[in-house]
Structure formats: C-alpha cells, structure tokens
Amino acid sequence: MWELISYIQAKDRKSCLMELSDGPKTPSMIADSSNKHLSHISRALRELSEKELVICLTPDASKNRFYKITDLGEKVLRKDKKLK
C-alpha cells in the first residue's frame, strides 16, 4: 500500500485520481477541470491503469474514452488523504 501511496504523489496522477473520485470522466474533462495539459493527463491515466488504480470503461473507443477509479484506487486515495 505504501508503495502505491508514494506512486500517486506525482501531481498529475493524484489530480486524475481526485477528479475520478467524483465519477467517470474523459481525459479532456480531467484536463479542463484540473488545468493540466491533456498529454500529461493521458500519460498519468495510462500509468494509473498499469497499477490498476483506474480502469477504462470504453477501451474500444478511439476518442472520448471514459475512465473510472477502481476500489484499490479509492482505497489508496483515502489513505493518502488521512496522511494530510
């Protein structure tokens, strides 16, 4: 668990998890609401997917893919918030 908490400390990764804690969103929606570059958000979502912290709900879509936080992602985010 601590390894994953350390992993999400990168601002773009944490922004993605926090945005997705409100419900499924596209990378563009996350980029717009967090004022981050779309390319940074896309990379962070790919990295978070590899760690099974988020999943893509529409993997066959070529655009506007929706992502959602996983149970593990929510658990890691809650644990991180308790550290503050």
C-alpha positions in Angstrom: 0.0 0.0 0.0 2.8 2.5 0.9 4.4 2.0 -2.5 1.1 3.0 -4.2 0.7 6.0 -1.9 4.2 7.1 -2.8 3.4 6.4 -6.5 0.4 8.8 -6.6 2.3 11.7 -5.2 3.1 12.9 -8.7 0.7 15.8 -9.2 -0.8 14.6 -12.5 -1.5 11.1 -11.1 -3.1 12.5 -7.9 -5.2 15.0 -9.9 -6.5 12.2 -12.0 -7.5 10.1 -9.0 -9.1 13.0 -7.3 -11.1 14.0 -10.3 -12.2 10.4 -10.9 -13.4 10.1 -7.3 -16.4 12.2 -8.4 -17.3 9.7 -11.1 -16.2 8.6 -14.6 -14.6 11.2 -16.8 -12.7 11.5 -20.1 -9.1 12.7 -20.2 -10.3 16.0 -21.7 -12.8 16.5 -18.8 -10.0 15.9 -16.3 -7.6 18.2 -18.1 -10.1 21.0 -18.3 -11.1 20.8 -14.7 -7.6 20.4 -13.3 -6.0 23.0 -15.7 -3.4 20.4 -16.8 -2.2 19.5 -20.3 -4.2 16.7 -22.0 -0.9 14.9 -22.8 0.1 14.8 -19.1 -3.4 13.6 -18.1 -3.3 10.8 -20.8 0.1 9.7 -19.6 -1.0 9.7 -16.0 -4.1 7.7 -16.8 -2.0 5.1 -18.6 0.3 4.8 -15.7 -2.5 4.6 -13.2 -4.1 1.9 -15.3 -0.9 -0.2 -15.2 -1.1 -0.1 -11.4 -4.8 -1.0 -11.5 -5.8 2.3 -9.8 -8.1 3.3 -12.7 -9.8 1.4 -15.5 -11.0 2.5 -18.9 -14.7 1.9 -19.3 -14.6 2.3 -23.1 -11.4 0.7 -24.3 -12.6 0.2 -27.8 -13.4 3.9 -28.4 -10.8 5.8 -30.4 -11.8 9.1 -28.7 -13.5 10.3 -25.6 -12.6 7.2 -23.5 -14.2 7.2 -20.1 -12.1 6.2 -17.0 -13.1 5.4 -13.5 -11.2 4.9 -10.3 -11.0 1.3 -9.0 -11.7 0.1 -5.5 -7.9 -0.1 -5.0 -7.5 3.5 -6.3 -10.2 4.8 -3.9 -8.5 2.9 -1.0 -5.1 4.4 -1.9 -6.6 7.9 -2.2 -8.4 7.7 1.1 -5.2 6.5 2.8 -3.3 9.4 1.2 -5.9 12.0 2.4 -5.6 10.7 6.0 -1.9 11.5 5.9 -2.5 15.2 5.4 
